[in-house]
Each structure stands twice: as C-alpha cells, then as structure tokens.
Amino acid sequence: MNRLRRFGIFSLLCALGYLAHSSLASAQAAPTATASQPLRDGQHDFDFHLGNWKTHITRLQHPLTGSTTWTEANSTLVARKVWDGRAQLEDVEADGVSGHIENVLLILYNPQSHQWSLNLATSRDGTIGQPMFGEFKNGRGEFYDQEPFKGRTILVRQVWSDITPTSHRFEQAFSDDGGKTWEINFVANLTRVSL
C-alpha cells in the first residue's frame, strides 16, 4: 500500500509538472502586448496599394522542378478601400501566353490579432482559395499559408516590398522543405497609373 501511495503521489507530481511546463510554453509562444510595447496597429498598412496600377508579371513555368523557364504577362490592377481601410478589394486582369486571367483579392485586417489575411478568388473556378496571414514590419509585408501542390503540402510565402508612392513589388515563393529554402515563382512589379 505504501508503494502504491508513493507511485500515486509521484504520478500526480509528474502530471502537475507537465501542466505547468505546458502552460509556461504556451504563454511564451503567444504574442502579447505589454504596457511598454503594445501591438502595433497596422490597419492602414495597405493604404499604399489603393488606386490604379499597371503591372509587369514574370512567372516560373514549373515551380519546384528545377525549371528556369519564366513567362511574362502585363496586367491592370484596381484596389479599392472597404470598411474605412480595414479591408481592400483588388481586381486584376492579366494577358500573357497563358491567356486572359481575372482575379479578385480580398484583403482583410483583424484588429484583435493586428494581422491581415489575403483571400484570392479566380474567375477560372469562382471559389476563394486558402487564406494567407501576415503583417507588415519595417515596410515589408510577409504572408504565409500551407497549400497542396502536386500531392504534397508545401509552404507558400508572399512578400510586398520596395514600397514607394508610385511603385511596389509583390513576389510569391514556395518551400517544400519546411521553410529552410524558398524558390520564387511569381514576381509582379507595379507602377501607379493614378490614385
């Protein structure tokens, strides 16, 4: 009986230790605001993107195959403000060797997480794809998701950078090794037509 009681106490202490460790790890991993460093309000981070743009697009024809063949297209893009800037609706039309493409991108700001989601729909299938989540830091926006690609799940990263009042750059990259390496497969250089 004494041995059984000691085993029960030992088991209880192990369980409590595990719970305390798990709670501590969760608290350290979760982003929180402090009095000295509150979360940055990024609800106007995409304001630079509002207006009419012309875009030159280069796209890697066969990503994650070692291919170096790129195709080119030109497009027009219109981004409108929704919900006083906490959302945007982007309408894109492109023409290139792949034919005519029409996309709509719904960009949404979450004031609780202080992050944006990018939600793409194409006229090809009329559905909204997997949302990407991210934020801007030091003038650079990075957004991530996981997507199926040729029977595997890969990481996808989109970056908005080189932002000026009249231009900016957008690029997409894939990683099939958990983010250790990235292969850029889509680059769009945007030039403002009018505001």
RORONU-132916 format. One record per atom (N, C-alpha, C): residue number from 1; residue in three letters; y, z, x. Coordinates in steps of 0.02 Angstrom, whole numbers, always signed. Atoms other than C-alpha are relative to their C-alpha. Example, Ala and Ser with C-alpha at 12.3 -4.5 7.8 and 13.67 -1.06 7.14 Angstrom:
<pts>
(1; "Ala"; (-59; +0; +45)),
(1; "Ala"; (-225; +390; +615)),
(1; "Ala"; (+60; +0; +45)),
(2; "Ser"; (-59; -3; -42)),
(2; "Ser"; (-53; +357; +684)),
(2; "Ser"; (+55; +37; -39)),
</pts>
This chain:
<pts>
(1; "Met"; (-60; +0; +41)),
(1; "Met"; (+0; +0; +0)),
(1; "Met"; (+63; +0; +43)),
(2; "Asn"; (-57; -3; -45)),
(2; "Asn"; (+119; +42; +142)),
(2; "Asn"; (+14; -68; +31)),
(3; "Arg"; (-7; +66; -29)),
(3; "Arg"; (+85; -127; +224)),
(3; "Arg"; (+28; -49; -51)),
(4; "Leu"; (-24; +44; +53)),
(4; "Leu"; (+115; -217; +58)),
(4; "Leu"; (+74; +13; -15)),
(5; "Arg"; (-70; -17; +12)),
(5; "Arg"; (+278; -124; +31)),
(5; "Arg"; (+45; -27; +56)),
(6; "Arg"; (-39; +26; -56)),
(6; "Arg"; (+340; -168; +206)),
(6; "Arg"; (+6; -76; -3)),
(7; "Phe"; (-3; +72; +8)),
(7; "Phe"; (+294; -350; +175)),
(7; "Phe"; (+50; -21; -54)),
(8; "Gly"; (-48; +14; +54)),
(8; "Gly"; (+393; -348; +11)),
(8; "Gly"; (+72; +9; +22)),
(9; "Ile"; (-69; -12; -25)),
(9; "Ile"; (+547; -273; +96)),
(9; "Ile"; (+19; -55; +50)),
(10; "Phe"; (-13; +54; -49)),
(10; "Phe"; (+531; -399; +239)),
(10; "Phe"; (+16; -66; -36)),
(11; "Ser"; (-11; +62; +39)),
(11; "Ser"; (+519; -543; +113)),
(11; "Ser"; (+68; +1; -33)),
(12; "Leu"; (-65; -6; +33)),
(12; "Leu"; (+671; -479; +18)),
(12; "Leu"; (+57; -10; +50)),
(13; "Leu"; (-52; +8; -52)),
(13; "Leu"; (+774; -465; +179)),
(13; "Leu"; (+5; -72; +24)),
(14; "Cys"; (-1; +70; -20)),
(14; "Cys"; (+723; -641; +231)),
(14; "Cys"; (+35; -43; -52)),
(15; "Ala"; (-31; +38; +54)),
(15; "Ala"; (+774; -709; +61)),
(15; "Ala"; (+75; +11; -1)),
(16; "Leu"; (-72; -15; -1)),
(16; "Leu"; (+942; -620; +68)),
(16; "Leu"; (+34; -32; +60)),
(17; "Gly"; (-28; +33; -60)),
(17; "Gly"; (+971; -683; +245)),
(17; "Gly"; (+8; -75; -10)),
(18; "Tyr"; (-4; +71; +13)),
(18; "Tyr"; (+933; -860; +191)),
(18; "Tyr"; (+58; -16; -47)),
(19; "Leu"; (-54; +12; +49)),
(19; "Leu"; (+1051; -849; +41)),
(19; "Leu"; (+68; +10; +32)),
(20; "Ala"; (-65; -12; -33)),
(20; "Ala"; (+1191; -775; +148)),
(20; "Ala"; (+16; -58; +47)),
(21; "His"; (-10; +56; -46)),
(21; "His"; (+1167; -913; +279)),
(21; "His"; (+19; -63; -39)),
(22; "Ser"; (-14; +59; +41)),
(22; "Ser"; (+1166; -1049; +143)),
(22; "Ser"; (+70; +3; -28)),
(23; "Ser"; (-67; -7; +28)),
(23; "Ser"; (+1324; -981; +63)),
(23; "Ser"; (+53; -10; +54)),
(24; "Leu"; (-47; +9; -54)),
(24; "Leu"; (+1412; -973; +231)),
(24; "Leu"; (+5; -73; +21)),
(25; "Ala"; (+0; +71; -19)),
(25; "Ala"; (+1360; -1152; +275)),
(25; "Ala"; (+37; -41; -52)),
(26; "Ser"; (-35; +37; +53)),
(26; "Ser"; (+1421; -1215; +105)),
(26; "Ser"; (+74; +12; +3)),
(27; "Ala"; (-71; -15; -4)),
(27; "Ala"; (+1587; -1126; +124)),
(27; "Ala"; (+33; -35; +58)),
(28; "Gln"; (-29; +34; -57)),
(28; "Gln"; (+1613; -1201; +296)),
(28; "Gln"; (+4; -75; -11)),
(29; "Ala"; (+2; +73; +9)),
(29; "Ala"; (+1569; -1378; +239)),
(29; "Ala"; (+50; -24; -51)),
(30; "Ala"; (-44; +22; +54)),
(30; "Ala"; (+1680; -1383; +84)),
(30; "Ala"; (+72; -1; +23)),
(31; "Pro"; (-70; +3; -19)),
(31; "Pro"; (+1859; -1443; +115)),
(31; "Pro"; (+41; +44; -48)),
(32; "Thr"; (-40; -43; +42)),
(32; "Thr"; (+1979; -1311; +52)),
(32; "Thr"; (+71; +1; +26)),
(33; "Ala"; (-70; -7; -19)),
(33; "Ala"; (+2165; -1289; +52)),
(33; "Ala"; (+13; +72; +19)),
(34; "Thr"; (-21; -67; -18)),
(34; "Thr"; (+2242; -1139; +138)),
(34; "Thr"; (+74; +5; -10)),
(35; "Ala"; (-72; -10; +10)),
(35; "Ala"; (+2414; -1063; +119)),
(35; "Ala"; (+39; -35; +55)),
(36; "Ser"; (-36; +31; -55)),
(36; "Ser"; (+2462; -1130; +291)),
(36; "Ser"; (-11; -75; +3)),
(37; "Gln"; (+15; +71; -4)),
(37; "Gln"; (+2382; -1302; +269)),
(37; "Gln"; (-29; -26; -66)),
(38; "Pro"; (+26; +24; +65)),
(38; "Pro"; (+2370; -1365; +88)),
(38; "Pro"; (-24; -72; +6)),
(39; "Leu"; (+23; +70; +2)),
(39; "Leu"; (+2278; -1527; +46)),
(39; "Leu"; (+60; -45; -12)),
(40; "Arg"; (-55; +48; +6)),
(40; "Arg"; (+2395; -1675; +63)),
(40; "Arg"; (-4; -38; -66)),
(41; "Asp"; (-2; +39; +62)),
(41; "Asp"; (+2449; -1757; -100)),
(41; "Asp"; (+7; -74; +19)),
(42; "Gly"; (+0; +70; -20)),
(42; "Gly"; (+2403; -1940; -73)),
(42; "Gly"; (+7; -48; -57)),
(43; "Gln"; (-1; +43; +59)),
(43; "Gln"; (+2440; -2009; -246)),
(43; "Gln"; (+44; -61; +7)),
(44; "His"; (-40; +61; -11)),
(44; "His"; (+2564; -2135; -175)),
(44; "His"; (-22; -39; +61)),
(45; "Asp"; (+24; +33; -61)),
(45; "Asp"; (+2459; -2191; -27)),
(45; "Asp"; (-8; -76; -8)),
(46; "Phe"; (+10; +72; +11)),
(46; "Phe"; (+2426; -2362; -106)),
(46; "Phe"; (+63; -36; -23)),
(47; "Asp"; (-62; +33; +23)),
(47; "Asp"; (+2608; -2397; -152)),
(47; "Asp"; (+16; -62; +41)),
(48; "Phe"; (-13; +58; -43)),
(48; "Phe"; (+2619; -2517; -4)),
(48; "Phe"; (-33; -63; -26)),
(49; "His"; (+42; +56; +22)),
(49; "His"; (+2492; -2628; -92)),
(49; "His"; (+26; -33; -65)),
(50; "Leu"; (-26; +28; +63)),
(50; "Leu"; (+2591; -2658; -252)),
(50; "Leu"; (+36; -66; +12)),
(51; "Gly"; (-36; +64; -4)),
(51; "Gly"; (+2654; -2835; -282)),
(51; "Gly"; (-46; -60; +6)),
(52; "Asn"; (+36; +64; -7)),
(52; "Asn"; (+2602; -3014; -247)),
(52; "Asn"; (-12; -15; +73)),
(53; "Trp"; (+20; +12; -69)),
(53; "Trp"; (+2509; -3064; -89)),
(53; "Trp"; (-37; -66; +6)),
(54; "Lys"; (+47; +54; -17)),
(54; "Lys"; (+2431; -3214; -8)),
(54; "Lys"; (-44; +27; +55)),
(55; "Thr"; (+49; -30; -43)),
(55; "Thr"; (+2276; -3178; +90)),
(55; "Thr"; (-41; -53; +36)),
(56; "His"; (+47; +42; -37)),
(56; "His"; (+2177; -3263; +227)),
(56; "His"; (-62; +43; +12)),
(57; "Ile"; (+62; -38; -3)),
(57; "Ile"; (+1995; -3207; +221)),
(57; "Ile"; (-49; -35; +48)),
(58; "Thr"; (+57; +23; -40)),
(58; "Thr"; (+1858; -3225; +351)),
(58; "Thr"; (-60; +44; -19)),
(59; "Arg"; (+59; -36; +22)),
(59; "Arg"; (+1681; -3176; +302)),
(59; "Arg"; (-60; -21; +41)),
(60; "Leu"; (+61; +13; -38)),
(60; "Leu"; (+1524; -3160; +407)),
(60; "Leu"; (-54; -25; -48)),
(61; "Gln"; (+45; +33; +48)),
(61; "Gln"; (+1398; -3276; +326)),
(61; "Gln"; (-65; +39; -12)),
(62; "His"; (+64; -35; +7)),
(62; "His"; (+1240; -3174; +359)),
(62; "His"; (+3; +68; +35)),
(63; "Pro"; (-7; -65; -33)),
(63; "Pro"; (+1278; -2989; +393)),
(63; "Pro"; (-67; +31; +20)),
(64; "Leu"; (+57; -38; -26)),
(64; "Leu"; (+1157; -2880; +491)),
(64; "Leu"; (-60; -43; +20)),
(65; "Thr"; (+54; +44; -25)),
(65; "Thr"; (+1058; -3028; +559)),
(65; "Thr"; (+14; -23; +71)),
(66; "Gly"; (-20; +26; -65)),
(66; "Gly"; (+1148; -3056; +724)),
(66; "Gly"; (+40; -64; -5)),
(67; "Ser"; (-38; +61; +11)),
(67; "Ser"; (+1240; -3203; +646)),
(67; "Ser"; (+71; +6; +26)),
(68; "Thr"; (-70; +3; -21)),
(68; "Thr"; (+1407; -3256; +719)),
(68; "Thr"; (+37; -55; -38)),
(69; "Thr"; (-30; +53; +40)),
(69; "Thr"; (+1446; -3388; +586)),
(69; "Thr"; (+45; +31; -54)),
(70; "Trp"; (-50; -26; +47)),
(70; "Trp"; (+1605; -3349; +488)),
(70; "Trp"; (+24; -57; -45)),
(71; "Thr"; (-31; +48; +45)),
(71; "Thr"; (+1675; -3437; +335)),
(71; "Thr"; (+71; +25; -15)),
(72; "Glu"; (-70; -18; +14)),
(72; "Glu"; (+1858; -3441; +283)),
(72; "Glu"; (+18; -18; -72)),
(73; "Ala"; (-25; +13; +68)),
(73; "Ala"; (+1949; -3435; +117)),
(73; "Ala"; (+72; +24; -3)),
(74; "Asn"; (-67; -23; +13)),
(74; "Asn"; (+2125; -3414; +53)),
(74; "Asn"; (+2; +25; -72)),
(75; "Ser"; (-2; -29; +68)),
(75; "Ser"; (+2169; -3309; -97)),
(75; "Ser"; (+70; +22; -17)),
(76; "Thr"; (-60; -33; +25)),
(76; "Thr"; (+2308; -3240; -203)),
(76; "Thr"; (-22; +67; -29)),
(77; "Leu"; (+15; -67; +23)),
(77; "Leu"; (+2315; -3058; -250)),
(77; "Leu"; (+61; +29; -33)),
(78; "Val"; (-53; -36; +35)),
(78; "Val"; (+2420; -2962; -375)),
(78; "Val"; (-24; +71; -13)),
(79; "Ala"; (+17; -70; +11)),
(79; "Ala"; (+2419; -2771; -377)),
(79; "Ala"; (+54; +31; -44)),
(80; "Arg"; (-47; -32; +48)),
(80; "Arg"; (+2499; -2679; -525)),
(80; "Arg"; (-12; +75; -2)),
(81; "Lys"; (+3; -72; +6)),
(81; "Lys"; (+2538; -2495; -542)),
(81; "Lys"; (-23; +20; -70)),
(82; "Val"; (+23; -29; +63)),
(82; "Val"; (+2448; -2395; -678)),
(82; "Val"; (+6; +76; +7)),
(83; "Trp"; (-4; -74; +1)),
(83; "Trp"; (+2471; -2211; -727)),
(83; "Trp"; (+51; +26; +51)),
(84; "Asp"; (-55; -20; -44)),
(84; "Asp"; (+2635; -2196; -630)),
(84; "Asp"; (-22; +3; +73)),
(85; "Gly"; (+20; +6; -70)),
(85; "Gly"; (+2549; -2245; -467)),
(85; "Gly"; (-64; +35; +18)),
(86; "Arg"; (+63; -34; -15)),
(86; "Arg"; (+2394; -2137; -480)),
(86; "Arg"; (-59; -47; -8)),
(87; "Ala"; (+52; +52; +5)),
(87; "Ala"; (+2297; -2297; -512)),
(87; "Ala"; (+34; -68; +10)),
(88; "Gln"; (-23; +69; -7)),
(88; "Gln"; (+2314; -2482; -473)),
(88; "Gln"; (-54; -47; -26)),
(89; "Leu"; (+46; +53; +20)),
(89; "Leu"; (+2237; -2639; -543)),
(89; "Leu"; (+16; -61; +42)),
(90; "Glu"; (-9; +57; -45)),
(90; "Glu"; (+2213; -2779; -417)),
(90; "Glu"; (-40; -59; -26)),
(91; "Asp"; (+32; +62; +23)),
(91; "Asp"; (+2174; -2958; -471)),
(91; "Asp"; (+0; -49; +57)),
(92; "Val"; (+6; +45; -57)),
(92; "Val"; (+2108; -3077; -337)),
(92; "Val"; (-33; -65; -22)),
(93; "Glu"; (+32; +65; +9)),
(93; "Glu"; (+2071; -3263; -344)),
(93; "Glu"; (-3; -33; +69)),
(94; "Ala"; (+9; +31; -66)),
(94; "Ala"; (+2000; -3350; -190)),
(94; "Ala"; (-37; -66; -6)),
(95; "Asp"; (+34; +64; -4)),
(95; "Asp"; (+1946; -3526; -147)),
(95; "Asp"; (-21; -12; +72)),
(96; "Gly"; (+26; +14; -67)),
(96; "Gly"; (+1836; -3570; +1)),
(96; "Gly"; (-63; -41; -6)),
(97; "Val"; (+62; +40; +0)),
(97; "Val"; (+1672; -3652; +50)),
(97; "Val"; (-51; +26; -51)),
(98; "Ser"; (+46; -28; +49)),
(98; "Ser"; (+1579; -3534; -68)),
(98; "Ser"; (+21; -16; -72)),
(99; "Gly"; (-24; +16; +67)),
(99; "Gly"; (+1682; -3597; -215)),
(99; "Gly"; (+56; +46; -21)),
(100; "His"; (-54; -40; +28)),
(100; "His"; (+1802; -3506; -330)),
(100; "His"; (-26; +70; -16)),
(101; "Ile"; (+19; -70; +11)),
(101; "Ile"; (+1794; -3315; -335)),
(101; "Ile"; (+56; +35; -36)),
(102; "Glu"; (-48; -42; +35)),
(102; "Glu"; (+1880; -3197; -456)),
(102; "Glu"; (-27; +72; +0)),
(103; "Asn"; (+17; -71; -3)),
(103; "Asn"; (+1877; -3008; -428)),
(103; "Asn"; (+55; +42; -30)),
(104; "Val"; (-48; -50; +21)),
(104; "Val"; (+1962; -2858; -505)),
(104; "Val"; (-19; +65; +35)),
(105; "Leu"; (+12; -63; -33)),
(105; "Leu"; (+1981; -2696; -408)),
(105; "Leu"; (+42; +53; -35)),
(106; "Leu"; (-34; -57; +31)),
(106; "Leu"; (+2023; -2534; -500)),
(106; "Leu"; (+2; +56; +52)),
(107; "Ile"; (-10; -51; -51)),
(107; "Ile"; (+2095; -2406; -378)),
(107; "Ile"; (+24; +63; -36)),
(108; "Leu"; (-15; -62; +38)),
(108; "Leu"; (+2096; -2227; -446)),
(108; "Leu"; (+10; +59; +47)),
(109; "Tyr"; (-13; -60; -39)),
(109; "Tyr"; (+2170; -2067; -374)),
(109; "Tyr"; (-24; +61; -38)),
(110; "Asn"; (+24; -62; +29)),
(110; "Asn"; (+2085; -1900; -407)),
(110; "Asn"; (+44; +57; +27)),
(111; "Pro"; (-45; -52; -25)),
(111; "Pro"; (+2218; -1761; -397)),
(111; "Pro"; (-35; +65; +20)),
(112; "Gln"; (+36; -60; -21)),
(112; "Gln"; (+2085; -1625; -379)),
(112; "Gln"; (-29; -7; +70)),
(113; "Ser"; (+30; +10; -66)),
(113; "Ser"; (+1995; -1699; -228)),
(113; "Ser"; (+49; -29; +50)),
(114; "His"; (-50; +33; -42)),
(114; "His"; (+2151; -1788; -161)),
(114; "His"; (-30; -62; +34)),
(115; "Gln"; (+31; +61; -26)),
(115; "Gln"; (+2044; -1943; -136)),
(115; "Gln"; (+6; -57; -51)),
(116; "Trp"; (-1; +60; +41)),
(116; "Trp"; (+2040; -2120; -202)),
(116; "Trp"; (-71; -26; -9)),
(117; "Ser"; (+62; +39; +7)),
(117; "Ser"; (+1897; -2221; -274)),
(117; "Ser"; (+19; -73; -10)),
(118; "Leu"; (-9; +72; +7)),
(118; "Leu"; (+1885; -2410; -261)),
(118; "Leu"; (-58; -26; -42)),
(119; "Asn"; (+51; +21; +49)),
(119; "Asn"; (+1793; -2492; -407)),
(119; "Asn"; (+7; -75; -11)),
(120; "Leu"; (-4; +73; +0)),
(120; "Leu"; (+1758; -2678; -390)),
(120; "Leu"; (-42; -31; -56)),
(121; "Ala"; (+37; +40; +49)),
(121; "Ala"; (+1708; -2797; -530)),
(121; "Ala"; (+11; -73; +17)),
(122; "Thr"; (-6; +72; -13)),
(122; "Thr"; (+1673; -2983; -507)),
(122; "Thr"; (-13; -38; -65)),
(123; "Ser"; (+11; +42; +59)),
(123; "Ser"; (+1680; -3121; -636)),
(123; "Ser"; (-70; -29; +0)),
(124; "Arg"; (+67; +27; -6)),
(124; "Arg"; (+1511; -3177; -571)),
(124; "Arg"; (-50; +36; -45)),
(125; "Asp"; (+48; -36; +42)),
(125; "Asp"; (+1417; -3037; -660)),
(125; "Asp"; (+33; +45; -52)),
(126; "Gly"; (-35; -38; +51)),
(126; "Gly"; (+1551; -2945; -760)),
(126; "Gly"; (-16; +74; -1)),
(127; "Thr"; (+14; -72; -3)),
(127; "Thr"; (+1499; -2771; -702)),
(127; "Thr"; (+39; +32; +57)),
(128; "Ile"; (-33; -37; -53)),
(128; "Ile"; (+1581; -2636; -598)),
(128; "Ile"; (-53; +25; +49)),
(129; "Gly"; (+48; -20; -51)),
(129; "Gly"; (+1493; -2602; -434)),
(129; "Gly"; (+5; +73; +19)),
(130; "Gln"; (+2; -68; -26)),
(130; "Gln"; (+1460; -2442; -338)),
(130; "Gln"; (+71; +20; +23)),
(131; "Pro"; (-67; -20; -24)),
(131; "Pro"; (+1625; -2345; -313)),
(131; "Pro"; (-3; +22; +72)),
(132; "Met"; (-9; -24; -68)),
(132; "Met"; (+1687; -2310; -138)),
(132; "Met"; (+51; +56; -3)),
(133; "Phe"; (-45; -57; +0)),
(133; "Phe"; (+1775; -2147; -98)),
(133; "Phe"; (+30; +11; +69)),
(134; "Gly"; (-31; -14; -64)),
(134; "Gly"; (+1900; -2101; +36)),
(134; "Gly"; (+73; +19; -8)),
(135; "Glu"; (-70; -21; +0)),
(135; "Glu"; (+2078; -2061; +84)),
(135; "Glu"; (+36; -31; +60)),
(136; "Phe"; (-41; +23; -55)),
(136; "Phe"; (+2221; -2106; +200)),
(136; "Phe"; (+16; +57; +47)),
(137; "Lys"; (-22; -46; -51)),
(137; "Lys"; (+2256; -2016; +363)),
(137; "Lys"; (+36; -40; +53)),
(138; "Asn"; (-40; +32; -52)),
(138; "Asn"; (+2392; -2067; +485)),
(138; "Asn"; (+7; -75; -12)),
(139; "Gly"; (-13; +70; +17)),
(139; "Gly"; (+2425; -2232; +393)),
(139; "Gly"; (-61; -44; -2)),
(140; "Arg"; (+62; +38; +1)),
(140; "Arg"; (+2242; -2285; +389)),
(140; "Arg"; (-44; +28; -56)),
(141; "Gly"; (+44; -21; +55)),
(141; "Gly"; (+2132; -2280; +234)),
(141; "Gly"; (-72; -19; +15)),
(142; "Glu"; (+71; +14; -11)),
(142; "Glu"; (+1943; -2265; +255)),
(142; "Glu"; (-39; +21; -62)),
(143; "Phe"; (+38; -10; +62)),
(143; "Phe"; (+1821; -2278; +109)),
(143; "Phe"; (-73; -17; +14)),
(144; "Tyr"; (+71; +6; -15)),
(144; "Tyr"; (+1631; -2262; +108)),
(144; "Tyr"; (-43; +2; -64)),
(145; "Asp"; (+52; -8; +50)),
(145; "Asp"; (+1479; -2284; -2)),
(145; "Asp"; (-67; -21; +31)),
(146; "Gln"; (+67; +24; -19)),
(146; "Gln"; (+1292; -2321; +9)),
(146; "Gln"; (-19; -53; -50)),
(147; "Glu"; (+18; +56; +44)),
(147; "Glu"; (+1227; -2485; -60)),
(147; "Glu"; (-67; -29; +21)),
(148; "Pro"; (+61; +36; -18)),
(148; "Pro"; (+1062; -2578; -69)),
(148; "Pro"; (+19; -67; +33)),
(149; "Phe"; (-12; +63; -34)),
(149; "Phe"; (+1057; -2727; +50)),
(149; "Phe"; (-67; -25; +28)),
(150; "Lys"; (+63; +30; -21)),
(150; "Lys"; (+901; -2836; +71)),
(150; "Lys"; (-57; +51; +3)),
(151; "Gly"; (+55; -48; +6)),
(151; "Gly"; (+784; -2698; +14)),
(151; "Gly"; (+9; +66; +36)),
(152; "Arg"; (-13; -63; -35)),
(152; "Arg"; (+864; -2559; +118)),
(152; "Arg"; (+65; +29; -26)),
(153; "Thr"; (-64; -31; +16)),
(153; "Thr"; (+1003; -2435; +86)),
(153; "Thr"; (+41; +4; +64)),
(154; "Ile"; (-44; +0; -58)),
(154; "Ile"; (+1149; -2457; +205)),
(154; "Ile"; (+65; +36; -17)),
(155; "Leu"; (-67; -28; +9)),
(155; "Leu"; (+1319; -2377; +231)),
(155; "Leu"; (+50; -58; +0)),
(156; "Val"; (-53; +50; +3)),
(156; "Val"; (+1473; -2479; +186)),
(156; "Val"; (+66; +37; +11)),
(157; "Arg"; (-66; -29; -15)),
(157; "Arg"; (+1647; -2442; +255)),
(157; "Arg"; (+53; -53; -13)),
(158; "Gln"; (-58; +44; +7)),
(158; "Gln"; (+1811; -2519; +201)),
(158; "Gln"; (+61; +35; +29)),
(159; "Val"; (-58; -28; -34)),
(159; "Val"; (+1970; -2493; +301)),
(159; "Val"; (+63; -39; -17)),
(160; "Trp"; (-66; +29; +11)),
(160; "Trp"; (+2152; -2526; +255)),
(160; "Trp"; (+43; +24; +58)),
(161; "Ser"; (-37; -19; -60)),
(161; "Ser"; (+2262; -2530; +411)),
(161; "Ser"; (+56; -49; +14)),
(162; "Asp"; (-55; +42; -23)),
(162; "Asp"; (+2408; -2610; +505)),
(162; "Asp"; (+51; -12; -56)),
(163; "Ile"; (-41; +4; +60)),
(163; "Ile"; (+2519; -2573; +355)),
(163; "Ile"; (+74; -5; +19)),
(164; "Thr"; (-72; +8; -7)),
(164; "Thr"; (+2698; -2639; +357)),
(164; "Thr"; (+27; -18; -70)),
(165; "Pro"; (-26; +19; +66)),
(165; "Pro"; (+2817; -2680; +211)),
(165; "Pro"; (-21; -70; -22)),
(166; "Thr"; (+15; +70; +18)),
(166; "Thr"; (+2763; -2864; +219)),
(166; "Thr"; (-70; -22; +16)),
(167; "Ser"; (+68; +20; -18)),
(167; "Ser"; (+2583; -2861; +279)),
(167; "Ser"; (-46; +60; +6)),
(168; "His"; (+51; -50; -17)),
(168; "His"; (+2422; -2762; +298)),
(168; "His"; (-67; -34; +8)),
(169; "Arg"; (+66; +27; -15)),
(169; "Arg"; (+2241; -2785; +346)),
(169; "Arg"; (-52; +41; -39)),
(170; "Phe"; (+57; -31; +34)),
(170; "Phe"; (+2081; -2749; +250)),
(170; "Phe"; (-63; -26; +34)),
(171; "Glu"; (+63; +23; -29)),
(171; "Glu"; (+1909; -2752; +327)),
(171; "Glu"; (-58; +41; -28)),
(172; "Gln"; (+61; -32; +22)),
(172; "Gln"; (+1732; -2711; +275)),
(172; "Gln"; (-52; -5; +55)),
(173; "Ala"; (+53; +0; -50)),
(173; "Ala"; (+1588; -2662; +388)),
(173; "Ala"; (-63; +32; -29)),
(174; "Phe"; (+64; -27; +20)),
(174; "Phe"; (+1403; -2624; +364)),
(174; "Phe"; (-31; +38; +59)),
(175; "Ser"; (+40; -36; -50)),
(175; "Ser"; (+1294; -2498; +457)),
(175; "Ser"; (-70; +10; -28)),
(176; "Asp"; (+69; -12; +21)),
(176; "Asp"; (+1105; -2496; +446)),
(176; "Asp"; (-34; +52; +44)),
(177; "Asp"; (+28; -52; -42)),
(177; "Asp"; (+1084; -2354; +571)),
(177; "Asp"; (+35; +68; -13)),
(178; "Gly"; (-29; -64; +19)),
(178; "Gly"; (+1168; -2211; +477)),
(178; "Gly"; (+71; +11; +26)),
(179; "Gly"; (-70; -6; -22)),
(179; "Gly"; (+1345; -2247; +541)),
(179; "Gly"; (+9; +5; +75)),
(180; "Lys"; (-7; -1; -74)),
(180; "Lys"; (+1307; -2249; +728)),
(180; "Lys"; (+37; -62; +24)),
(181; "Thr"; (-34; +62; -17)),
(181; "Thr"; (+1361; -2431; +740)),
(181; "Thr"; (+21; -35; -65)),
(182; "Trp"; (-26; +36; +58)),
(182; "Trp"; (+1461; -2541; +620)),
(182; "Trp"; (+9; -74; +18)),
(183; "Glu"; (-12; +71; -8)),
(183; "Glu"; (+1465; -2730; +600)),
(183; "Glu"; (+51; -22; -52)),
(184; "Ile"; (-52; +26; +46)),
(184; "Ile"; (+1625; -2801; +524)),
(184; "Ile"; (-25; -66; -28)),
(185; "Asn"; (+24; +62; +31)),
(185; "Asn"; (+1581; -2936; +398)),
(185; "Asn"; (+51; -32; -47)),
(186; "Phe"; (-51; +28; +45)),
(186; "Phe"; (+1741; -2964; +298)),
(186; "Phe"; (+67; +26; +24)),
(187; "Val"; (-68; -17; -21)),
(187; "Val"; (+1923; -2968; +354)),
(187; "Val"; (+49; -39; -43)),
(188; "Ala"; (-54; +32; +39)),
(188; "Ala"; (+2075; -3003; +245)),
(188; "Ala"; (+66; +21; +29)),
(189; "Asn"; (-69; -13; -23)),
(189; "Asn"; (+2250; -3017; +317)),
(189; "Asn"; (+47; -21; -56)),
(190; "Leu"; (-43; +10; +57)),
(190; "Leu"; (+2378; -3000; +179)),
(190; "Leu"; (+73; -6; +20)),
(191; "Thr"; (-71; +10; -11)),
(191; "Thr"; (+2557; -3064; +180)),
(191; "Thr"; (+35; +1; -67)),
(192; "Arg"; (-36; -8; +63)),
(192; "Arg"; (+2681; -3015; +45)),
(192; "Arg"; (+35; -65; -21)),
(193; "Val"; (-36; +57; +29)),
(193; "Val"; (+2744; -3154; -69)),
(193; "Val"; (+63; +26; -33)),
(194; "Ser"; (-58; -32; +32)),
(194; "Ser"; (+2859; -3044; -175)),
(194; "Ser"; (-22; +68; -24)),
(195; "Leu"; (+15; -67; +23)),
(195; "Leu"; (+2870; -2866; -237)),
(195; "Leu"; (-4; +2; -76)),
</pts>
